[in-house]
């Protein structure tokens, strides 16, 4: 004997829509952000990055041997700021700028000081970059 299933009167079949089953990888895991690390004085890396960004140069241009004015003057400004905003010596700054001699850094500092005393535009650029680090301190 074969049993036959009959539906009760008034019953209509329902269509069940199958939704995708969520997988673990479909969830976004939100981790709490770590507490802010107190920033100390700026590093030479930060100064080179800020100057390169301001002048629209690649970070690597700060350490290249190129002598083009559009690269040389921002590099000199970065050397000047590195000397004034950090406690690095001339030889250390020279090494961080592509292995330059300490006298090159001394020359850059003198050149920028001269330009700061004569050119308001250079002074404004230097003040803008210094303000980025003063706010962070």
C-alpha positions in Angstrom: 0.0 0.0 0.0 1.4 3.4 -1.0 0.6 6.3 1.3 -0.4 9.4 -0.5 0.1 12.8 1.0 -2.9 15.1 0.7 -3.0 18.7 1.5 -5.7 20.0 3.8 -8.4 22.1 2.2 -7.5 25.8 1.8 -3.8 25.1 1.9 -1.6 26.6 -0.8 2.0 25.9 -1.3 4.4 28.7 -0.2 7.5 29.7 -2.0 10.5 30.0 0.3 13.3 32.1 -1.0 16.7 30.8 0.0 19.0 33.5 1.2 22.8 32.9 1.1 24.2 31.7 4.3 26.7 34.2 5.8 30.2 32.9 6.2 32.7 34.0 8.7 34.7 35.8 6.1 31.7 37.9 5.1 31.7 39.7 8.5 33.8 42.7 9.1 35.7 42.5 12.3 36.2 45.8 13.9 39.0 46.0 16.4 39.4 48.8 18.8 42.0 51.3 17.6 45.2 51.4 19.7 45.7 54.4 21.9 47.5 57.3 20.3 51.2 57.1 20.6 52.6 60.4 21.9 54.7 62.0 19.2 58.1 63.3 20.1 60.2 65.7 18.1 60.0 65.2 14.3 62.4 62.8 12.7 64.5 63.6 9.6 62.3 61.1 7.6 59.2 63.2 8.5 60.8 66.4 7.5 62.0 65.0 4.1 58.5 63.7 3.5 56.8 67.0 4.3 59.2 69.0 2.1 58.9 66.6 -0.8 55.1 66.6 -0.5 55.0 70.4 -0.4 57.1 70.9 -3.5 55.5 67.9 -5.4 58.6 65.9 -5.5 59.2 62.2 -4.9 60.6 61.2 -1.5 63.6 59.8 -3.3 64.5 63.2 -4.7 65.6 64.2 -1.3 68.5 61.8 -1.5 69.4 61.8 -5.2 72.6 63.4 -6.6 70.6 65.6 -9.0 71.5 69.3 -8.8 68.5 70.8 -10.6 67.2 73.9 -8.9 63.7 72.4 -8.5 65.2 69.5 -6.5 68.3 71.2 -4.9 66.5 74.0 -3.1 63.8 71.8 -1.4 66.5 69.4 -0.4 68.5 72.3 1.2 65.4 73.4 3.0 64.9 69.9 4.3 68.5 69.8 5.5 68.0 73.2 7.2 64.8 72.1 8.9 66.5 68.8 10.0 69.2 70.7 11.7 66.8 73.2 13.4 64.1 70.8 14.4 66.1 67.7 15.4 69.2 67.2 17.5 71.1 65.5 14.7 74.6 66.6 13.8 75.8 67.7 10.4 77.4 64.3 9.6 74.2 62.4 10.6 72.0 64.6 8.5 74.5 64.2 5.6 74.3 60.4 5.8 70.5 60.6 5.9 70.5 62.7 2.7 72.2 60.2 0.5 75.6 60.0 2.1 76.5 63.7 1.7 79.4 65.3 3.4 78.8 67.4 6.5 80.1 70.5 4.8 77.3 70.1 2.2 74.8 70.2 5.0 76.5 73.3 6.5 76.4 75.0 3.1 72.7 74.1 2.8 71.9 75.6 6.2 73.8 78.8 5.3 72.1 79.1 1.9 68.6 78.6 3.4 69.3 81.1 6.2 70.4 83.6 3.5 67.2 83.0 1.4 65.0 83.2 4.5 66.4 86.6 5.3 65.7 87.9 1.7 62.8 85.9 0.3 59.4 86.1 1.9 58.1 83.2 -0.2 60.8 80.8 1.2 60.1 82.1 4.7 56.4 81.3 4.2 57.1 77.8 3.0 59.5 77.2 5.9 56.9 78.5 8.4 54.2 76.3 6.9 56.3 73.2 7.2 57.5 74.0 10.7 53.8 74.6 11.7 53.0 71.0 10.7 55.5 69.8 13.3 54.8 72.3 16.0 51.1 71.3 16.0 52.2 67.6 16.5 54.4 68.4 19.5 
